[in-house]
Amino acid sequence: MEEGTSKSPGHREGTEDDPRQWDTRSDCLVRDMLDRVSDKWSLLVMGYLEDGRQRFNELGRRVDGVSRRVLAATLRQLERDGLVERTAHPTVPPCVEYELTQLGATLHRTLRPLVRWAEEHEQDVIAARAAFDRRSGAA
């Protein structure tokens, strides 16, 4: 093997603390989970489920703008990742409820500071974007 050539596509020697180490690995769970929580709906759904167990329709009403299909897909992915638990009650009509698992609750607690930061710095970001747009001549 040529000197400086990596052993595998995702291998970087001595990068245990390098946050970019997952960036080139398509099968990396870290990348997959970051994609999941940064999608448009997962964080919102988890935030509403922090209030406790909720039925599908109730959750759909609370998450403004989400379609039934997208909500179902989001919940299915969160359930697959072990972040949400789905309980189907054998009633007529069917009653399906969702709630955060312990794992989901730990993830949501971890993400709360990021949301808080975004709320606290909203005006700073708006000002920075406006300044950038003025400098670059963007509309």
BALOBA-1460 file (C-alpha; in Angstrom, 3 decimals):
// residues 139
<rec num="1" residu="m" x="0.000" y="0.000" z="0.000"/>
<rec num="2" residu="e" x="1.324" y="3.425" z="-0.961"/>
<rec num="3" residu="e" x="2.323" y="5.641" z="1.931"/>
<rec num="4" residu="g" x="-0.491" y="8.013" z="2.843"/>
<rec num="5" residu="t" x="-3.153" y="5.782" z="1.319"/>
<rec num="6" residu="s" x="-5.956" y="4.952" z="3.732"/>
<rec num="7" residu="k" x="-6.741" y="1.347" z="4.625"/>
<rec num="8" residu="s" x="-10.429" y="1.742" z="3.852"/>
<rec num="9" residu="p" x="-12.705" y="4.539" z="2.642"/>
<rec num="10" residu="g" x="-13.750" y="5.441" z="6.189"/>
<rec num="11" residu="h" x="-10.415" y="4.850" z="7.900"/>
<rec num="12" residu="r" x="-8.436" y="7.800" z="9.213"/>
<rec num="13" residu="e" x="-5.587" y="6.947" z="11.469"/>
<rec num="14" residu="g" x="-5.409" y="9.005" z="14.661"/>
<rec num="15" residu="t" x="-8.743" y="10.759" z="14.181"/>
<rec num="16" residu="e" x="-10.721" y="9.345" z="17.089"/>
<rec num="17" residu="d" x="-11.624" y="12.878" z="18.222"/>
<rec num="18" residu="d" x="-11.990" y="14.323" z="14.719"/>
<rec num="19" residu="p" x="-15.692" y="15.114" z="14.165"/>
<rec num="20" residu="r" x="-15.142" y="14.812" z="10.409"/>
<rec num="21" residu="q" x="-14.189" y="11.135" z="10.656"/>
<rec num="22" residu="w" x="-17.740" y="10.048" z="9.809"/>
<rec num="23" residu="d" x="-18.149" y="12.427" z="6.908"/>
<rec num="24" residu="t" x="-16.878" y="10.055" z="4.221"/>
<rec num="25" residu="r" x="-18.449" y="6.835" z="5.498"/>
<rec num="26" residu="s" x="-21.811" y="6.218" z="3.884"/>
<rec num="27" residu="d" x="-22.693" y="3.408" z="6.314"/>
<rec num="28" residu="c" x="-21.860" y="5.364" z="9.474"/>
<rec num="29" residu="l" x="-24.545" y="5.447" z="12.164"/>
<rec num="30" residu="v" x="-23.398" y="8.888" z="13.336"/>
<rec num="31" residu="r" x="-24.078" y="10.370" z="9.900"/>
<rec num="32" residu="d" x="-27.390" y="8.529" z="9.686"/>
<rec num="33" residu="m" x="-28.558" y="9.804" z="13.089"/>
<rec num="34" residu="l" x="-27.450" y="13.372" z="12.329"/>
<rec num="35" residu="d" x="-29.440" y="13.199" z="9.101"/>
<rec num="36" residu="r" x="-32.446" y="11.884" z="11.021"/>
<rec num="37" residu="v" x="-32.558" y="14.593" z="13.665"/>
<rec num="38" residu="s" x="-31.829" y="17.335" z="11.167"/>
<rec num="39" residu="d" x="-34.635" y="16.399" z="8.810"/>
<rec num="40" residu="k" x="-37.650" y="18.658" z="8.634"/>
<rec num="41" residu="w" x="-39.996" y="16.681" z="10.920"/>
<rec num="42" residu="s" x="-38.186" y="14.344" z="13.348"/>
<rec num="43" residu="l" x="-37.158" y="16.960" z="15.888"/>
<rec num="44" residu="l" x="-40.651" y="18.487" z="15.905"/>
<rec num="45" residu="v" x="-42.294" y="15.090" z="16.360"/>
<rec num="46" residu="m" x="-39.918" y="14.217" z="19.191"/>
<rec num="47" residu="g" x="-40.567" y="17.585" z="20.814"/>
<rec num="48" residu="y" x="-44.326" y="17.041" z="20.810"/>
<rec num="49" residu="l" x="-43.933" y="13.482" z="22.062"/>
<rec num="50" residu="e" x="-41.958" y="14.827" z="25.001"/>
<rec num="51" residu="d" x="-45.365" y="15.948" z="26.310"/>
<rec num="52" residu="g" x="-46.341" y="12.274" z="26.570"/>
<rec num="53" residu="r" x="-48.109" y="9.558" z="24.615"/>
<rec num="54" residu="q" x="-50.165" y="10.830" z="21.679"/>
<rec num="55" residu="r" x="-52.419" y="9.398" z="19.026"/>
<rec num="56" residu="f" x="-51.449" y="9.675" z="15.378"/>
<rec num="57" residu="n" x="-54.165" y="12.201" z="14.489"/>
<rec num="58" residu="e" x="-53.423" y="14.340" z="17.538"/>
<rec num="59" residu="l" x="-49.767" y="14.435" z="16.614"/>
<rec num="60" residu="g" x="-50.670" y="15.261" z="13.008"/>
<rec num="61" residu="r" x="-52.716" y="18.255" z="14.171"/>
<rec num="62" residu="r" x="-49.885" y="19.521" z="16.339"/>
<rec num="63" residu="v" x="-47.113" y="19.215" z="13.744"/>
<rec num="64" residu="d" x="-48.163" y="22.044" z="11.454"/>
<rec num="65" residu="g" x="-47.795" y="21.345" z="7.740"/>
<rec num="66" residu="v" x="-46.895" y="17.649" z="7.860"/>
<rec num="67" residu="s" x="-48.854" y="15.293" z="5.620"/>
<rec num="68" residu="r" x="-50.217" y="12.025" z="6.969"/>
<rec num="69" residu="r" x="-47.855" y="10.086" z="4.692"/>
<rec num="70" residu="v" x="-44.768" y="12.011" z="5.818"/>
<rec num="71" residu="l" x="-45.788" y="11.817" z="9.483"/>
<rec num="72" residu="a" x="-46.251" y="8.050" z="9.194"/>
<rec num="73" residu="a" x="-42.837" y="7.677" z="7.507"/>
<rec num="74" residu="t" x="-41.167" y="9.889" z="10.132"/>
<rec num="75" residu="l" x="-42.711" y="7.924" z="13.001"/>
<rec num="76" residu="r" x="-41.729" y="4.638" z="11.351"/>
<rec num="77" residu="q" x="-38.081" y="5.763" z="11.090"/>
<rec num="78" residu="l" x="-38.039" y="7.027" z="14.671"/>
<rec num="79" residu="e" x="-39.548" y="3.728" z="15.791"/>
<rec num="80" residu="r" x="-36.965" y="1.766" z="13.779"/>
<rec num="81" residu="d" x="-34.174" y="3.737" z="15.458"/>
<rec num="82" residu="g" x="-35.609" y="2.928" z="18.892"/>
<rec num="83" residu="l" x="-36.517" y="6.550" z="19.623"/>
<rec num="84" residu="v" x="-40.311" y="6.178" z="19.514"/>
<rec num="85" residu="e" x="-42.580" y="3.361" z="20.637"/>
<rec num="86" residu="r" x="-45.781" y="2.578" z="18.747"/>
<rec num="87" residu="t" x="-48.693" y="0.948" z="20.564"/>
<rec num="88" residu="a" x="-51.677" y="-0.311" z="18.579"/>
<rec num="89" residu="h" x="-54.800" y="-0.930" z="20.654"/>
<rec num="90" residu="p" x="-57.256" y="-3.560" z="19.307"/>
<rec num="91" residu="t" x="-60.269" y="-1.276" z="19.178"/>
<rec num="92" residu="v" x="-62.767" y="-0.215" z="16.533"/>
<rec num="93" residu="p" x="-61.788" y="2.155" z="15.093"/>
<rec num="94" residu="p" x="-58.083" y="1.333" z="15.594"/>
<rec num="95" residu="c" x="-56.229" y="3.455" z="18.117"/>
<rec num="96" residu="v" x="-52.488" y="3.870" z="17.623"/>
<rec num="97" residu="e" x="-50.391" y="5.835" z="20.106"/>
<rec num="98" residu="y" x="-46.791" y="6.957" z="20.017"/>
<rec num="99" residu="e" x="-44.410" y="7.948" z="22.778"/>
<rec num="100" residu="l" x="-40.728" y="8.653" z="23.210"/>
<rec num="101" residu="t" x="-38.650" y="5.748" z="24.450"/>
<rec num="102" residu="q" x="-35.983" y="6.292" z="27.097"/>
<rec num="103" residu="l" x="-33.442" y="6.413" z="24.278"/>
<rec num="104" residu="g" x="-35.543" y="8.994" z="22.429"/>
<rec num="105" residu="a" x="-35.873" y="11.097" z="25.567"/>
<rec num="106" residu="t" x="-32.086" y="11.142" z="26.039"/>
<rec num="107" residu="l" x="-31.607" y="12.247" z="22.440"/>
<rec num="108" residu="h" x="-34.234" y="14.959" z="22.757"/>
<rec num="109" residu="r" x="-32.620" y="16.253" z="25.983"/>
<rec num="110" residu="t" x="-29.303" y="16.350" z="24.126"/>
<rec num="111" residu="l" x="-30.798" y="18.376" z="21.260"/>
<rec num="112" residu="r" x="-32.632" y="20.921" z="23.437"/>
<rec num="113" residu="p" x="-29.524" y="23.125" z="23.891"/>
<rec num="114" residu="l" x="-29.156" y="23.348" z="20.104"/>
<rec num="115" residu="v" x="-32.764" y="24.483" z="19.760"/>
<rec num="116" residu="r" x="-32.278" y="26.969" z="22.599"/>
<rec num="117" residu="w" x="-29.119" y="28.311" z="20.897"/>
<rec num="118" residu="a" x="-31.044" y="28.796" z="17.633"/>
<rec num="119" residu="e" x="-33.808" y="30.658" z="19.457"/>
<rec num="120" residu="e" x="-31.367" y="32.863" z="21.387"/>
<rec num="121" residu="h" x="-29.316" y="33.725" z="18.302"/>
<rec num="122" residu="e" x="-32.113" y="34.053" z="15.754"/>
<rec num="123" residu="q" x="-31.636" y="37.819" z="15.346"/>
<rec num="124" residu="d" x="-27.842" y="37.413" z="15.059"/>
<rec num="125" residu="v" x="-28.280" y="34.914" z="12.227"/>
<rec num="126" residu="i" x="-30.851" y="37.125" z="10.477"/>
<rec num="127" residu="a" x="-28.459" y="40.085" z="10.704"/>
<rec num="128" residu="a" x="-25.523" y="38.003" z="9.439"/>
<rec num="129" residu="r" x="-27.567" y="36.750" z="6.484"/>
<rec num="130" residu="a" x="-28.688" y="40.275" z="5.594"/>
<rec num="131" residu="a" x="-25.085" y="41.542" z="5.785"/>
<rec num="132" residu="f" x="-23.883" y="38.679" z="3.609"/>
<rec num="133" residu="d" x="-26.641" y="39.300" z="1.072"/>
<rec num="134" residu="r" x="-25.710" y="43.019" z="0.933"/>
<rec num="135" residu="r" x="-22.015" y="42.195" z="0.424"/>
<rec num="136" residu="s" x="-22.680" y="39.572" z="-2.230"/>
<rec num="137" residu="g" x="-25.360" y="41.561" z="-4.026"/>
<rec num="138" residu="a" x="-27.994" y="38.889" z="-3.446"/>
<rec num="139" residu="a" x="-31.639" y="39.889" z="-3.332"/>
